[in-house]
Amino acid sequence: MYLHLGNGVSVPGADIIGIFDLDNASTSPRTREFLRTAEEEGMVIPGGEDLPKSMVVCCPKGSWQRVYLSPLAPQTLAGRIDSAVGR
């Protein structure tokens, strides 16, 4: 199963570690530090020109961690996962 993150970007569901609401998560100093470090290391993949609403952290098997910024709400992404697995 793949999860469509918006703007033509899809990721394998098995690679997803977590989906986070950027409005809530970005208030934490640790999350801001994580995002800053991920961006410095080239792990952040922007989700287009729209303001990002979600952060999707993925770790593909045998590869580096990636952080996708998505213009879709985290509830929308979670609903797509639930629909795909029949919940």
C-alpha positions in Angstrom: 0.0 0.0 0.0 1.2 3.5 -0.8 0.1 6.7 0.9 -0.5 9.7 -1.4 0.9 12.8 0.4 -0.3 15.4 -2.2 1.4 17.1 -5.1 2.1 13.8 -6.8 4.2 12.3 -4.0 3.4 8.8 -2.6 5.3 6.8 -0.1 5.1 3.1 0.8 3.0 2.6 3.9 5.5 0.2 5.4 8.2 3.0 5.5 6.0 5.4 7.5 7.2 5.9 11.1 4.7 8.7 12.0 2.4 11.4 10.7 2.5 14.7 12.7 0.5 17.8 12.7 2.9 20.7 12.0 0.9 23.2 13.9 1.1 21.2 17.1 4.5 19.6 16.7 6.3 22.7 15.7 5.7 24.3 19.1 8.1 21.8 20.7 11.8 22.9 20.7 12.8 19.3 20.1 10.7 19.0 17.0 12.1 22.3 15.6 15.6 21.0 16.3 14.7 17.7 14.5 13.4 19.6 11.5 16.4 21.9 11.4 18.8 19.0 11.5 16.9 17.0 9.0 16.9 20.0 6.6 20.6 20.6 7.1 21.3 16.9 6.2 19.1 17.0 3.1 16.4 14.7 4.5 13.5 17.1 4.1 11.4 16.8 1.0 9.1 19.8 0.5 5.4 19.2 -0.4 5.1 21.9 -3.0 4.4 25.6 -2.7 1.4 25.2 -0.4 1.8 25.8 3.3 2.6 22.3 4.9 0.2 21.0 7.4 1.7 17.6 8.0 5.1 16.1 8.6 5.5 12.4 7.5 8.6 10.7 8.8 9.7 7.7 6.8 12.6 5.3 7.1 12.9 3.2 3.9 14.6 -0.2 4.5 18.2 0.1 3.6 18.1 3.9 3.2 18.3 7.1 5.0 15.4 8.6 7.0 13.2 11.1 5.1 10.9 13.8 6.2 8.1 14.7 3.8 6.2 17.9 4.3 2.6 17.6 3.1 -0.1 20.2 2.3 -2.7 17.7 3.5 -4.0 17.6 7.0 -2.8 14.7 9.2 -6.4 13.6 9.7 -6.7 13.2 5.9 -3.5 11.2 5.7 -4.5 9.0 8.6 -7.9 8.4 7.0 -6.3 7.3 3.8 -4.2 4.7 5.6 -7.3 3.5 7.5 -9.3 3.2 4.2 -6.4 1.3 2.6 -6.2 -1.3 5.3 -10.0 -1.6 5.8 -10.4 -0.1 9.2 
